[in-house]
């Protein structure tokens, strides 16, 4: 029986506490929960290369920086990166000369790609060239790639992968056919020993010089350029939709630099992340990734420095027939069939004065409508997602005060970005984008007009409630828009929270954020008619990786558990223990009603499977004490056997890291009949599943 599986020391004490009851009414159902609620987000500077989704091992493989013995100096930081140590991206690895600084110069007159390519002055007797160290290689593993070379005929170029010391650790490929025209040459090495400081060395002998246009090295087991272990772990999540390429990054992104011959795509310096961007992962690679993962793509177009014509051409590149100009280019790049991308975001956080290409709201409304018009000329079936910001965002980012002097804008005022877009752009909006990042460590002081630290710190329950609080705030704002904008009732526009996360400093792979994410899910489920997409920042926050292995961390395990085992059709949950009133005054990011089912201190959400043959009940205990609850099922009879999936580690700080023993797991139990009362471990997330008879 179920109760026997919950025999803990606190069970006897719980029997003395007032009984909490959750009533699940299977006859009262809501709008189906979109698979896109479990969506993910990738941003170029944040997690494509730095977090190792892409398999490339070399830094600056197309030579944005000159070859030098000392670390190169990045361009000056600008915007929100200026003066922020977080963006002090001095390269930790770079290309250095072999044979002295004077043997390598940078050719900026006829570079292979970008602004410059290294030219190596040759010697008949000494090896001259360039090298990059700090590569991690593993014994018996094969690495493949290519090098693009040009130079004086007769030059002999040696490309060596050097692992352990000695001749046995030096794997050399010798090239005798260098010509004055750039030409690619394949590289392939099998390593004899592990090394965390291997070197790729490119040297030559002869007379004259040789030029290096580009060089690439990846593990041979890569899948279309992506790390196979990362593909495997992300595929488990079945997260519905993946957003790309930004984020703030997109507002200065030229998508044309990210298509075509991957070695000819110019490297650029991204002013947003203050980081080198090789442009190796562009539109085609992203759409290939979506296919590998079995998820729908969600592309955001550049409405910062970008223009409507460029956005139109990107839609044509992805969705146009091969007979159209951009479709023809796509076909030439190896993808003859249209991708048929349906989800399109116009801009990212256009309300922020830090955004590249930021402009006043009345101007941006015109820009949004122009973008929509041009994009729909190519494909009228696409879903357009506008870059909104409700009062909680405009207050939190202090943008409202910049626009009209108010810390929290009035609804439909000149600083209510979402309200104004819904008023003036509604025919060209299918969903409205909203962002939030919650931590539970600060709140809005309405009198002071600023964010202040929460003192004393929130209780464990309220700390875990913080992510759901932001969902509830957006729901209440949306309800107000329905009152104020009659046209919105005739044409409802769902919310896409296409950037969201819950942060506890230093807790990336810890269980500590799991109850918060579960509570946020429940709040989205309760209003599934309004919330129809959410994209976690970032997809890389769902797994732990050490370079050769990748495993789902606690956040990833939670997303997988709900996606795999929670239902699709939400059903009504009532109870006898209301959630407490909010701690802080209402306004901005503080809703009038605390999120949660009336089962305090627990939160309960329930849903039927798509075929209505299975009832699932998710019970969250965000407290640091054991709890119990009566489950009262109305409107259906349940089978006498069921299942339980549960996350309940011994410590709230338990972790899951690649290469280490997992401290968190999803437990699965077979159960008998669902008892009237169940006991719940501290900080646990529990999903019960029973067939409906």
Secondary structure per residue as TSV (DSSP state, phi and psi in degrees):
chain	resnum	aa	ss	phi	psi
A	1	X	-	360.0	156.8
A	2	X	G	-60.5	-44.2
A	3	X	G	-60.7	-31.2
A	4	X	G	-67.2	-23.6
A	5	X	G	-80.0	-3.1
A	6	X	G	-121.1	42.8
A	7	X	-	-85.9	95.9
A	8	X	-	-123.7	161.5
A	9	X	T	-58.3	-25.9
A	10	X	T	-82.5	-5.3
A	11	X	H	-60.2	-42.8
A	12	X	H	-64.2	-40.5
A	13	X	H	-64.9	-35.4
A	14	X	H	-64.2	-30.3
A	15	X	T	-64.9	-17.6
A	16	X	T	-88.1	-15.3
A	17	X	S	-80.3	154.5
A	18	X	-	-57.4	139.9
A	19	X	-	-75.4	134.3
A	20	X	-	-99.4	134.4
A	21	X	E	-123.2	133.4
A	22	X	E	-114.1	125.6
A	23	X	E	-104.9	118.4
A	24	X	E	-104.1	114.2
A	25	X	E	-102.9	99.4
A	26	X	E	-66.1	-21.5
A	27	X	E	-76.7	-16.8
A	28	X	E	-105.7	105.9
A	29	X	E	-116.1	161.4
A	30	X	E	-119.6	-171.3
A	31	X	E	-63.2	135.2
A	32	X	E	-54.2	143.1
A	33	X	-	-76.2	126.0
A	34	X	-	-73.0	142.3
A	35	X	G	-60.9	-22.0
A	36	X	G	-74.5	-7.9
A	37	X	G	-62.6	-26.2
A	38	X	G	-93.2	16.0
A	39	X	E	-65.7	166.8
A	40	X	E	-130.3	168.0
A	41	X	E	-137.6	136.7
A	42	X	-	-122.9	140.8
A	43	X	-	-131.0	135.3
A	44	X	I	-45.9	-63.0
A	45	X	I	-67.8	-24.8
A	46	X	I	-84.6	-34.4
A	47	X	I	-155.3	1.8
A	48	X	I	-73.6	-53.8
A	49	X	T	-95.2	-47.9
A	50	X	T	-60.1	-36.6
A	51	X	T	-95.7	2.6
A	52	X	T	80.3	31.1
A	53	X	S	-74.2	-40.7
A	54	X	B	-82.9	146.1
A	55	X	-	-87.7	-5.2
A	56	X	-	-58.2	132.1
A	57	X	-	-96.4	-21.7
A	58	X	-	-92.8	143.2
A	59	X	S	-95.2	139.2
A	60	X	S	54.2	53.8
A	61	X	T	-74.0	-9.9
A	62	X	T	-117.6	15.1
A	63	X	-	64.8	55.6
A	64	X	S	-65.0	-41.0
A	65	X	S	-92.3	153.8
A	66	X	-	-70.4	155.2
A	67	X	-	-76.4	125.1
A	68	X	-	-155.4	160.3
A	69	X	S	-77.6	-21.2
A	70	X	S	-110.6	158.9
A	71	X	-	-58.3	135.1
A	72	X	-	-69.7	156.7
A	73	X	-	-98.5	120.4
A	74	X	-	-65.9	159.7
A	75	X	-	-60.4	159.0
A	76	X	-	-59.0	141.9
A	77	X	-	-73.6	150.0
A	78	X	-	-138.6	172.0
A	79	X	G	59.5	-139.7
A	80	X	G	-74.4	-5.7
A	81	X	G	-85.3	-19.1
A	82	X	T	-65.3	127.0
A	83	X	T	73.6	5.1
A	84	X	-	-99.8	115.6
A	85	X	G	-58.3	-25.5
A	86	X	G	-58.2	-28.7
A	87	X	G	-104.6	18.5
A	88	X	-	-83.4	73.8
A	89	X	-	-91.1	62.5
A	90	X	-	-70.3	126.2
A	91	X	-	-57.5	135.9
A	92	X	S	-89.3	-19.0
A	93	X	S	-133.0	145.1
A	94	X	-	-159.4	172.5
A	95	X	-	-85.1	128.3
A	96	X	E	-120.1	154.4
A	97	X	E	-76.8	152.1
A	98	X	E	-113.0	114.9
A	99	X	S	108.6	7.0
A	100	X	-	105.3	155.3
A	101	X	G	-58.3	-31.6
A	102	X	G	-74.7	-13.8
A	103	X	G	-82.1	-15.3
A	104	X	E	-119.8	123.9
A	105	X	E	-119.9	167.0
A	106	X	E	-107.6	121.1
A	107	X	E	-82.4	108.9
A	108	X	-	-108.9	9.8
A	109	X	S	-93.6	-38.8
A	110	X	S	-139.2	59.3
A	111	X	-	-68.8	155.8
A	112	X	S	-67.8	-44.0
A	113	X	S	-153.4	160.0
A	114	X	T	67.9	-148.2
A	115	X	T	-97.5	-15.6
A	116	X	-	-162.1	155.0
A	117	X	E	-138.3	143.9
A	118	X	E	-71.7	138.0
A	119	X	E	-116.8	127.0
A	120	X	E	-107.5	121.7
A	121	X	E	-78.0	126.6
A	122	X	-	-89.2	158.3
A	123	X	-	-130.3	141.1
A	124	X	S	-66.3	-23.8
A	125	X	S	-116.7	-20.1
A	126	X	S	-115.5	145.6
A	127	X	-	-78.1	122.3
A	128	X	E	-119.1	144.3
A	129	X	E	169.2	-141.9
A	130	X	E	-149.0	161.3
A	131	X	E	-151.8	158.8
A	132	X	E	-136.3	127.4
A	133	X	E	-107.1	179.3
A	134	X	E	88.3	13.1
A	135	X	E	-80.8	143.7
A	136	X	E	-102.7	121.7
A	137	X	E	-129.3	160.7
A	138	X	-	-131.7	144.2
A	139	X	T	-57.9	140.2
A	140	X	T	68.5	6.1
A	141	X	-	-97.0	144.7
A	142	X	E	-101.8	140.7
A	143	X	E	-125.4	134.4
A	144	X	E	-127.4	160.8
A	145	X	E	177.9	-150.7
A	146	X	E	-162.0	160.7
A	147	X	E	-134.7	137.6
A	148	X	E	-105.0	118.4
A	149	X	E	-126.7	152.7
A	150	X	E	-146.3	158.7
A	151	X	E	166.1	-172.8
A	152	X	-	-66.4	127.3
A	153	X	T	-55.6	142.3
A	154	X	T	96.4	-12.0
A	155	X	-	-65.8	138.6
A	156	X	E	-109.3	118.3
A	157	X	E	-109.1	132.8
A	158	X	E	-116.1	125.5
A	159	X	E	-113.1	110.8
A	160	X	E	-115.6	134.8
A	161	X	E	-102.4	116.0
A	162	X	E	-112.5	116.4
A	163	X	-	-103.1	-103.5
A	164	X	S	-71.3	160.8
A	165	X	S	-65.0	152.2
A	166	X	S	99.7	166.2
A	167	X	G	-62.1	-33.0
A	168	X	G	-67.4	-25.0
A	169	X	G	-89.3	4.5
A	170	X	E	-111.0	109.9
A	171	X	E	-102.5	120.3
A	172	X	E	-120.3	134.4
A	173	X	E	-113.5	125.0
A	174	X	E	-106.5	132.0
A	175	X	E	-118.5	121.9
A	176	X	-	-108.6	-2.3
A	177	X	-	-110.6	30.5
A	178	X	-	-64.2	136.0
A	179	X	-	-127.3	175.7
A	180	X	S	-72.0	-15.8
A	181	X	S	-97.7	141.3
A	182	X	-	-61.5	138.4
A	183	X	E	-148.1	139.7
A	184	X	E	-84.0	144.8
A	185	X	E	-129.3	134.7
A	186	X	E	-74.0	150.1
A	187	X	E	-123.6	141.3
A	188	X	E	-155.7	126.4
A	189	X	E	-136.8	144.3
A	190	X	E	-119.1	123.7
A	191	X	-	-91.5	142.4
A	192	X	S	-89.4	-24.5
A	193	X	S	-145.9	155.5
A	194	X	-	-67.4	146.9
A	195	X	E	-156.3	137.5
A	196	X	E	-104.3	12.5
A	197	X	E	-146.2	48.6
A	198	X	E	-74.6	162.0
A	199	X	E	-129.9	136.1
A	200	X	E	-100.8	118.8
A	201	X	E	-115.7	129.9
A	202	X	E	-120.2	109.1
A	203	X	E	-133.8	161.5
A	204	X	E	-146.9	161.1
A	205	X	E	-131.4	155.4
A	206	X	S	141.3	-155.1
A	207	X	S	-122.3	150.5
A	208	X	S	92.1	-131.7
A	209	X	E	-156.8	164.6
A	210	X	E	-131.9	152.8
A	211	X	E	-117.6	143.8
A	212	X	E	-112.2	117.4
A	213	X	E	-84.7	-42.5
A	214	X	E	-164.4	155.7
A	215	X	E	-147.2	143.0
A	216	X	E	-140.4	144.7
A	217	X	E	-146.0	127.1
A	218	X	E	-138.7	155.6
A	219	X	E	-58.1	138.9
A	220	X	T	-66.7	-18.6
A	221	X	T	-86.9	11.8
A	222	X	-	-61.4	152.7
A	223	X	B	-110.4	103.1
A	224	X	T	52.7	34.3
A	225	X	T	93.1	-9.5
A	226	X	B	-99.8	152.2
A	227	X	-	-68.7	125.0
A	228	X	H	-64.3	-35.0
A	229	X	H	-69.8	-31.0
A	230	X	H	-74.2	-41.2
A	231	X	H	-57.6	-45.1
A	232	X	H	-62.2	-41.9
A	233	X	H	-75.4	-37.9
A	234	X	H	-70.4	-32.9
A	235	X	H	-62.7	-28.9
A	236	X	T	-61.3	-27.3
A	237	X	T	-75.6	-25.4
A	238	X	-	45.4	54.6
A	239	X	-	-85.6	9.0
A	240	X	S	85.8	-55.5
A	241	X	E	-147.9	146.4
A	242	X	E	-129.2	125.3
A	243	X	E	-96.5	144.5
A	244	X	E	-166.9	152.0
A	245	X	S	-99.3	0.7
A	246	X	-	-167.5	171.0
A	247	X	S	72.8	163.3
A	248	X	G	-54.5	-29.5
A	249	X	G	-53.1	-38.0
A	250	X	G	-64.8	-24.3
A	251	X	G	-71.3	-9.6
A	252	X	G	-127.3	18.2
A	253	X	-	-91.8	128.1
A	254	X	-	-99.7	105.9
A	255	X	G	-64.7	-27.0
A	256	X	G	-65.7	-26.6
A	257	X	G	-69.0	-13.4
A	258	X	G	-106.4	19.5
A	259	X	S	-131.9	165.3
A	260	X	S	90.1	-166.7
A	261	X	-	-51.1	118.9
A	262	X	T	-64.3	-29.4
A	263	X	T	-79.5	-20.3
A	264	X	T	-91.8	-8.3
A	265	X	S	-68.9	127.8
A	266	X	-	-71.9	139.2
A	267	X	-	-73.9	143.0
A	268	X	E	-131.4	166.7
A	269	X	E	-106.3	116.2
A	270	X	E	-74.3	116.2
A	271	X	T	-73.9	-15.7
A	272	X	T	-80.6	-53.4
A	273	X	T	-88.5	-3.8
A	274	X	T	51.0	56.3
A	275	X	E	-148.8	155.1
A	276	X	E	-71.2	133.1
A	277	X	E	-120.2	109.8
A	278	X	-	-78.2	-10.8
A	279	X	-	62.5	26.4
A	280	X	-	-76.4	-32.8
A	281	X	S	-104.8	103.7
A	282	X	-	-118.7	-154.4
A	283	X	H	-60.0	-48.8
A	284	X	H	-65.1	-41.2
A	285	X	H	-65.1	-42.0
A	286	X	H	-61.4	-44.6
A	287	X	H	-68.8	-29.9
A	288	X	H	-65.6	-42.3
A	289	X	H	-59.8	-43.8
A	290	X	H	-60.4	-39.5
A	291	X	H	-66.0	-41.5
A	292	X	H	-62.4	-35.5
A	293	X	H	-88.6	-13.0
A	294	X	T	71.8	36.1
A	295	X	-	-124.5	162.6
A	296	X	E	-83.8	139.6
A	297	X	E	-81.5	146.8
A	298	X	E	-131.7	108.4
A	299	X	E	-100.3	137.2
A	300	X	E	-107.6	132.6
A	301	X	E	-96.4	154.9
A	302	X	-	-76.7	103.4
A	303	X	-	-109.0	20.5
A	304	X	S	-95.5	-91.0
A	305	X	S	-76.8	-11.7
A	306	X	-	-80.2	174.3
A	307	X	-	-132.8	164.1
A	308	X	H	-63.5	-34.4
A	309	X	H	-66.1	-40.0
A	310	X	H	-65.1	-39.5
A	311	X	H	-64.2	-42.5
A	312	X	H	-59.0	-43.8
A	313	X	H	-67.5	-32.0
A	314	X	H	-68.0	-40.6
A	315	X	H	-61.1	-41.4
A	316	X	H	-66.8	-37.0
A	317	X	H	-62.3	-40.2
A	318	X	H	-85.8	-35.3
A	319	X	H	-115.3	-10.8
A	320	X	S	-77.7	155.0
A	321	X	-	-64.4	158.3
A	322	X	T	-66.1	-8.4
A	323	X	T	-88.8	-11.8
A	324	X	S	-80.7	159.5
A	325	X	H	-56.5	-48.3
A	326	X	H	-75.7	-33.9
A	327	X	H	-63.7	-35.9
A	328	X	H	-64.7	-41.1
A	329	X	H	-63.1	-42.0
A	330	X	H	-59.9	-44.0
A	331	X	H	-63.1	-40.6
A	332	X	H	-62.6	-27.2
A	333	X	T	-86.4	8.3
A	334	X	T	99.5	13.1
A	335	X	-	-133.3	77.7
A	336	X	-	-67.1	-33.8
A	337	X	S	-83.0	139.4
A	338	X	-	-60.7	147.9
A	339	X	-	-81.6	-25.2
A	340	X	-	56.8	51.3
A	341	X	-	-71.6	127.6
A	342	X	-	-102.6	-27.1
A	343	X	E	-99.8	121.5
A	344	X	E	-134.7	124.4
A	345	X	E	-97.2	136.4
A	346	X	E	-100.1	101.1
A	347	X	-	77.3	169.3
A	348	X	S	-133.3	123.7
A	349	X	-	43.0	51.8
A	350	X	T	-65.1	-14.1
A	351	X	T	-74.2	-15.0
A	352	X	-	-83.9	132.8
A	353	X	T	-71.6	-11.4
A	354	X	T	-83.1	-10.7
A	355	X	S	-74.7	135.8
A	356	X	T	-60.5	126.1
A	357	X	T	80.9	18.3
A	358	X	-	-59.1	145.6
A	359	X	-	-147.7	168.8
A	360	X	-	-64.7	149.2
A	361	X	H	-55.9	-46.5
A	362	X	H	-58.4	-36.4
A	363	X	H	-69.4	-40.1
A	364	X	H	-67.2	-33.4
A	365	X	H	-58.9	-43.2
A	366	X	H	-62.2	-40.8
A	367	X	H	-65.1	-44.4
A	368	X	H	-58.5	-47.3
A	369	X	H	-63.8	-36.4
A	370	X	H	-66.8	-44.4
A	371	X	H	-58.1	-49.5
A	372	X	H	-58.1	-44.3
A	373	X	H	-59.7	-48.0
A	374	X	H	-68.9	-40.4
A	375	X	H	-66.7	-38.2
A	376	X	H	-76.6	-16.1
A	377	X	H	-62.0	-33.4
A	378	X	H	-81.6	-44.3
A	379	X	-	-145.8	99.5
A	380	X	T	-71.6	-6.5
A	381	X	T	-92.0	-2.0
A	382	X	-	-73.8	154.3
A	383	X	E	-96.7	122.2
A	384	X	E	-102.3	128.6
A	385	X	E	-114.3	118.7
A	386	X	E	-88.7	150.0
A	387	X	E	-85.0	89.6
A	388	X	-	-95.1	171.1
A	389	X	-	-158.2	106.1
A	390	X	-	-74.1	173.7
A	391	X	H	-54.0	-31.8
A	392	X	H	-64.6	-34.8
A	393	X	H	-77.8	-45.1
A	394	X	H	-62.7	-33.0
A	395	X	H	-73.3	-47.8
A	396	X	H	-62.6	-34.4
A	397	X	T	-92.1	1.9
A	398	X	T	58.2	34.0
A	399	X	H	-88.4	-27.9
A	400	X	H	-63.1	-42.2
A	401	X	H	-62.9	-35.2
A	402	X	H	-64.1	-37.5
A	403	X	H	-82.9	-48.5
A	404	X	H	-134.5	11.1
A	405	X	S	84.2	-6.0
A	406	X	-	-91.7	140.6
A	407	X	S	-72.7	-45.9
A	408	X	S	-112.9	118.8
A	409	X	-	-71.8	148.2
A	410	X	-	-69.9	151.5
A	411	X	T	-60.1	134.2
A	412	X	T	66.7	13.1
A	413	X	S	-76.5	176.5
A	414	X	T	-66.7	-13.2
A	415	X	T	-105.7	3.3
A	416	X	-	-89.6	89.1
A	417	X	H	-62.1	-48.1
A	418	X	H	-63.5	-45.4
A	419	X	H	-58.7	-42.9
A	420	X	H	-69.0	-38.0
A	421	X	H	-63.4	-41.7
A	422	X	H	-67.1	-31.3
A	423	X	H	-70.9	-41.7
A	424	X	H	-111.0	-8.5
A	425	X	S	-130.0	10.6
A	426	X	G	-53.0	-41.9
A	427	X	G	-60.8	-21.7
A	428	X	G	-106.8	23.1
A	429	X	-	-129.4	125.8
A	430	X	S	-104.8	-29.4
A	431	X	E	-144.1	156.9
A	432	X	E	-114.6	128.0
A	433	X	E	-80.8	134.0
A	434	X	E	-134.7	144.9
A	435	X	E	-122.3	151.4
A	436	X	E	-159.4	149.0
A	437	X	E	-131.8	120.9
A	438	X	E	-115.1	149.2
A	439	X	-	-136.2	-25.3
A	440	X	S	76.3	12.6
A	441	X	S	-109.4	-6.8
A	442	X	E	-148.0	161.1
A	443	X	E	-144.9	169.2
A	444	X	E	-82.3	121.8
A	445	X	E	-93.8	105.3
A	446	X	T	-66.1	-30.0
A	447	X	T	-75.0	-43.0
A	448	X	T	-78.6	-21.4
A	449	X	T	69.2	43.3
A	450	X	E	-163.9	167.2
A	451	X	E	-78.7	137.3
A	452	X	E	-133.1	152.5
A	453	X	E	-62.5	147.2
A	454	X	-	-85.5	114.8
A	455	X	S	-130.6	128.2
A	456	X	S	-69.3	166.7
A	457	X	-	-57.7	153.8
A	458	X	-	-62.9	152.7
A	459	X	-	-65.8	161.4
A	460	X	H	-53.2	-38.5
A	461	X	H	-65.6	-48.4
A	462	X	H	-69.0	-31.8
A	463	X	H	-62.3	-41.5
A	464	X	H	-76.0	-20.4
A	465	X	H	-74.3	-18.2
A	466	X	H	-56.0	-40.2
A	467	X	H	-68.6	-38.6
A	468	X	H	-70.4	-29.2
A	469	X	H	-57.7	-41.1
A	470	X	H	-68.3	-35.1
A	471	X	H	-64.3	-45.9
A	472	X	H	-62.2	-39.9
A	473	X	H	-59.4	-43.0
A	474	X	H	-67.3	-35.3
A	475	X	H	-63.1	-44.0
A	476	X	H	-66.4	-37.9
A	477	X	H	-61.4	-43.0
A	478	X	H	-62.6	-40.5
A	479	X	H	-60.2	-37.2
A	480	X	H	-66.6	-40.0
A	481	X	H	-61.6	-37.4
A	482	X	H	-61.8	-33.9
A	483	X	H	-71.4	-39.4
A	484	X	H	-90.1	-21.2
A	485	X	-	-121.1	93.3
A	486	X	H	-55.2	-36.3
A	487	X	H	-63.7	-24.8
A	488	X	H	-69.4	-29.6
A	489	X	H	-68.1	-36.6
A	490	X	H	-73.5	-31.4
A	491	X	S	-132.4	82.6
A	492	X	-	-61.5	141.0
A	493	X	-	-119.9	106.3
A	494	X	E	-65.4	162.6
A	495	X	E	-96.2	135.2
A	496	X	E	-113.5	105.8
A	497	X	E	-82.4	77.3
A	498	X	E	-85.7	6.7
A	499	X	E	-143.7	124.8
A	500	X	E	-160.6	151.3
A	501	X	E	-167.5	158.3
A	502	X	E	-118.5	123.0
A	503	X	-	-113.0	132.4
A	504	X	-	-128.1	119.4
A	505	X	T	-53.6	129.5
A	506	X	T	75.4	14.6
A	507	X	-	-116.9	28.0
A	508	X	T	-56.2	-44.8
A	509	X	T	-101.8	18.8
A	510	X	B	-95.4	155.0
A	511	X	G	-69.5	-15.1
A	512	X	G	-58.4	-24.1
A	513	X	G	-92.0	-9.2
A	514	X	H	-62.2	-50.6
A	515	X	H	-58.1	-34.6
A	516	X	H	-64.8	-43.9
A	517	X	H	-65.2	-39.6
A	518	X	H	-61.0	-42.7
A	519	X	H	-65.3	-40.8
A	520	X	H	-61.7	-42.9
A	521	X	H	-56.1	-48.2
A	522	X	H	-58.1	-39.9
A	523	X	H	-68.5	-35.5
A	524	X	H	-67.0	-39.9
A	525	X	H	-62.0	-38.7
A	526	X	H	-64.3	-23.3
A	527	X	T	-127.0	51.3
A	528	X	T	-68.0	-14.8
A	529	X	T	-74.4	-26.3
A	530	X	T	-94.8	-44.7
A	531	X	E	-97.5	109.4
A	532	X	E	-123.7	6.2
A	533	X	E	-159.5	145.0
A	534	X	E	-148.7	136.5
A	535	X	E	-127.2	110.1
A	536	X	E	-68.5	137.2
A	537	X	E	-97.2	112.4
A	538	X	-	-113.1	174.3
A	539	X	G	-56.6	-30.3
A	540	X	G	-69.2	-12.0
A	541	X	G	-78.7	-0.8
A	542	X	G	-99.6	-3.2
A	543	X	E	-142.6	161.8
A	544	X	E	-113.0	139.0
A	545	X	E	-139.4	145.7
A	546	X	-	-121.2	15.5
A	547	X	S	104.8	-30.3
A	548	X	S	-125.0	-18.7
A	549	X	-	-124.8	154.9
A	550	X	E	-144.4	133.5
A	551	X	E	-135.8	149.5
A	552	X	E	-65.0	131.0
A	553	X	-	-85.9	-177.8
A	554	X	H	-56.1	-40.2
A	555	X	H	-60.9	-46.2
A	556	X	H	-62.0	-40.3
A	557	X	H	-62.4	-38.9
A	558	X	H	-65.7	-47.4
A	559	X	H	-57.5	-43.4
A	560	X	H	-65.0	-41.5
A	561	X	H	-61.6	-45.8
A	562	X	H	-68.6	-42.5
A	563	X	H	-63.8	-37.5
A	564	X	H	-80.7	-33.2
A	565	X	H	-123.7	-14.8
A	566	X	S	-88.5	151.8
A	567	X	-	-73.1	-176.3
A	568	X	S	-114.3	-32.3
A	569	X	E	-103.9	105.6
A	570	X	E	-66.5	144.7
A	571	X	E	-122.4	157.2
A	572	X	E	-71.4	137.2
A	573	X	E	-123.5	124.3
A	574	X	E	-120.2	176.0
A	575	X	E	-168.6	-179.6
A	576	X	S	-113.4	12.1
A	577	X	B	-135.4	85.7
A	578	X	-	-60.6	150.8
A	579	X	-	-67.1	149.2
A	580	X	-	-67.5	163.3
A	581	X	-	-69.0	155.3
A	582	X	-	-56.8	146.0
A	583	X	S	-72.0	-35.3
A	584	X	S	-108.7	158.8
A	585	X	-	-59.6	147.1
A	586	X	S	-71.5	140.8
A	587	X	B	143.5	146.8
A	588	X	T	64.6	-114.5
A	589	X	T	-93.4	8.3
A	590	X	B	-107.0	110.4
A	591	X	-	-72.9	165.4
A	592	X	S	-75.2	-24.9
A	593	X	S	-124.5	133.4
A	594	X	-	-68.8	139.0
A	595	X	-	-69.5	154.5
A	596	X	S	129.0	154.5
A	597	X	-	-75.5	159.8
A	598	X	S	-76.5	59.9
A	599	X	B	-138.2	36.7
A	600	X	T	-55.8	139.0
A	601	X	T	-88.9	11.2
A	602	X	E	-93.4	165.0
A	603	X	E	-130.5	131.1
A	604	X	E	-124.9	134.4
A	605	X	E	-134.5	145.2
A	606	X	E	-138.5	152.3
A	607	X	E	-159.0	148.4
A	608	X	E	-87.2	153.6
A	609	X	-	-66.6	167.4
A	610	X	T	-58.4	-35.3
A	611	X	T	-88.0	2.7
A	612	X	S	64.2	18.9
A	613	X	-	-96.6	-7.2
A	614	X	E	-135.5	135.2
A	615	X	E	-104.7	129.5
A	616	X	E	-116.3	140.2
A	617	X	E	-129.1	117.8
A	618	X	E	-100.4	124.6
A	619	X	E	-120.4	120.5
A	620	X	E	-106.3	128.6
A	621	X	E	-110.8	96.7
A	622	X	-	-81.9	-3.9
A	623	X	S	-84.0	165.6
A	624	X	S	-93.5	18.5
A	625	X	S	-127.8	155.4
A	626	X	-	-66.7	149.5
A	627	X	E	-138.2	166.4
A	628	X	E	-138.4	159.6
A	629	X	E	-151.9	142.1
A	630	X	E	-85.0	132.0
A	631	X	E	-109.9	116.8
A	632	X	E	-114.2	112.9
A	633	X	E	-99.0	124.0
A	634	X	E	-115.2	149.2
A	635	X	S	85.5	3.0
A	636	X	-	-166.7	151.6
A	637	X	-	-102.8	137.4
A	638	X	E	-101.4	152.7
A	639	X	E	-63.5	165.4
A	640	X	E	-83.9	-2.8
A	641	X	E	-134.9	148.8
A	642	X	E	-154.7	-164.8
A	643	X	E	-136.7	157.2
A	644	X	E	-130.3	130.9
A	645	X	E	-114.2	133.3
A	646	X	E	-144.0	137.9
A	647	X	E	-114.2	117.7
A	648	X	-	-158.9	72.2
A	649	X	-	-70.5	166.7
A	650	X	S	-70.4	-22.0
A	651	X	-	-133.4	141.2
A	652	X	T	-66.4	-19.5
A	653	X	T	-97.8	11.3
A	654	X	-	-59.9	147.4
A	655	X	B	-127.8	166.0
A	656	X	-	-132.7	117.1
A	657	X	-	-132.2	141.6
A	658	X	T	-58.5	135.1
A	659	X	T	84.7	-1.3
A	660	X	S	-124.0	160.7
A	661	X	-	-65.7	133.4
A	662	X	-	-74.3	128.0
A	663	X	S	-93.3	-7.6
A	664	X	-	-129.2	138.0
A	665	X	-	-149.1	164.6
A	666	X	-	-95.3	113.8
A	667	X	E	-83.7	142.0
A	668	X	E	-122.8	131.2
A	669	X	E	-132.3	142.5
A	670	X	E	-87.5	137.1
A	671	X	E	-123.1	158.6
A	672	X	S	-84.3	-152.2
A	673	X	S	-60.7	144.4
A	674	X	-	-66.9	116.8
A	675	X	-	-75.2	165.4
A	676	X	S	-66.8	-29.2
A	677	X	E	-128.8	135.3
A	678	X	E	-124.5	149.8
A	679	X	E	-102.2	145.7
A	680	X	E	-129.1	132.5
A	681	X	-	-70.8	158.8
A	682	X	T	-59.0	140.9
A	683	X	T	57.4	24.1
A	684	X	-	-91.2	152.7
A	685	X	E	-121.9	123.8
A	686	X	E	-130.0	131.9
A	687	X	E	-121.5	116.8
A	688	X	E	-98.3	141.2
A	689	X	E	-135.6	124.8
A	690	X	E	-137.3	135.3
A	691	X	E	-61.9	144.6
A	692	X	E	-92.9	126.3
A	693	X	-	-84.8	360.0
